[in-house]
Amino acid sequence: MGVRETIAPETIFYYIYAILYSNSYRQKYAEFLKTDFPRVPFTSNKKVFAALAKKGEELVNLHLLKSNALDKPVASFEGDDSNKVEKLSYEIKTGRLWINPKQYFKNIKPEIWNYHIGGYRVAEKWLKDRKNRRLTSDEVSQYCRIVTALANTIKIQESLDTLFEQAEAELQILEQ
């Protein structure tokens, strides 16, 4: 990127968001991320920058639950009871996440169930925070959208590693 080119702040944010979600980035800088601010490599390759910014924007929209990709949820809610979150029980073989003895969310793949952010399984934490409460229909719908956002996040993350490696290969040298 030339010094005289103007890039919208949102585009830079999306680029950084994508970099931070790259599994290769997280592995390479794991120790550094635990103790300090993240190092963000800025590529001089406009195409790589744009591709990462686009992926970052997709991730942001997923995480804010604003993406059109969430309109067709991957999970659904089954069973007839009170909708009360009592005891969570996940069955790997069936992909069922039971909230009580008669009700469950289905199509929860193991990679979605095991997806961690900040030391917590996202799919578990959201429901645990609602333990001993009855889920409203809006909350059931929101949970299905969250699961769908996680599934799409995982897919996007798989495509970020190659872009991250390309970004690192063509680093921008910033003048001070």
N, C-alpha and C positions, 0 to 999 in steps of 0.2 A: 504494500500500500504506500503510495506517495504521501509525503508529509502534507501536501496541499489539498489532498482529498478530504472531504468532510463525510464522516460516517455518523449516522444517527446514534445517539446514546443507547436507544433500545436495541439496535443491532449489535452493539458491543456487548450489552448485557446478555443477549441471546447467545452470542459466540462463547462468552465465558460460561454460561449455564451449560452449554453443550460440552465444553472442555471438562467441566467439573463432574459431569455424568459419564465420562468415558471410563470404562473399567481399566484400560491400559494406563490412563492418567492416574487413577486412584491407586493402582498397584505401584507404579513408578515412584509416586510421591507420598506413599502411605505414611512413612515416618515423619516427613516434613509437615504433612497435614495435621498430625497430632499435636505438634508443638508450635506452629507458626501460621502465618497467613499463607494461603495457597499461591504458588508460583504459576502464573498463567502465560503460556507461550503464545505470542502473537505471530501468526504466519505472515509472510510477505506475499503469499499466493492468494490472489483475489478470489479465485474459484473455491479454494479450500475454505477461506474465511466465510464466503457466502454460504457454502454448503453447511458448515458448522452452525452459522447463525440461523439458518432455516431449521435445522434439527433442534437447536435450542429453543426457538420460538414454538415448535411443535410440543416440546417438553413442557414449557411454561404453560401453554394452553391446556395441556393434559392435567398438570398439577393444580391449576386453578379451576379445573372441571369446566372449562369453557370450550373444549374441543368438540367438533362435530363427530369425531371418532368415538365419542362416548354415547352417541345416540342409539347404538346397537350394543347393549351390554353383553359381555361374555358370560356373566353369572346371572342366576335367577334364584328366587326365593320359593321354597316348596314347603308344604305342610299346612295343617290347619290347627291353630292353637292361639295363644295369647300374644304372640310376637315378643314375649319376654326373654331377654338375654339372661340365661341362668348359668349354664356351664358350657364353655366352648370345648368342642371336640372335633378334631380334624381327621378325616379318613383319607389317606394318600391314594389308596386304590380306587376309590369312588369319586374323589374330588369334592366330597361333601364336607361342609363346615356346619356342624350342628350348634344351634344356640340354646336349644332345650331338647327334651326327649322326642318331640314331635315335629320340629321345624329346623330347616337347614338351608344354607345357600349351596347351590350346586355349580359345578364347573369351575371350582377353585383349584387351579393347577398347583402342583408343589412349588414351582418357582415363584408363583404369586404369593402363596402362603408364606414362603421363606424369605420374601424380599424385605431387607432391612434398611432402615434409615435411622441414624442416630442410636443404634443399638436396639431398636425395637422392630418387631415384625409389624409392618403397617397394617396388614389385613387383620391381625389379631388385636393390636392396640386400639383401633377405632371401636371395635366391639367391646373390648374389656372396659373401656371408658363409659360404656353404657350398661354395665352389668346391673342386674336387678331392675332394669327399666324395660318398658314395652316400646318396641320400635314402631314409629309411625310409618305409614306407607311412603312418605317422603324420605324418611331415614333409610328404609329398605331400598328405595330407588337410588339414593345417594351412595349407599354402600356398593351396590352393583356398579355404579359409575366409577367409584374408587377402584374396585377390582379391575375394571376395564382400563382405567388409567394406568394401573400397575402393569397389566399385560402389554399395553402399548409402549410404556416406558422401557420395559425389558427388550422389546423388539428394536426400538430406536437405539438403545445402548449397544446392541450388537453391531450396529452400523457405524458407531462413533469411533471405534478403535482405529480403523484404517485412516479415517480423517484426522484423528489426533496425531497419528504417526506422520502423516503428510505435513501437518502443521508444524510439528517439531523439526522436520527435515528442512523447512524453509522459514526459519525464525526471522522476525523483523528485528533489526538492530535499531533501537530507539536512541535518538540523540537527546542529550540532556542540556 
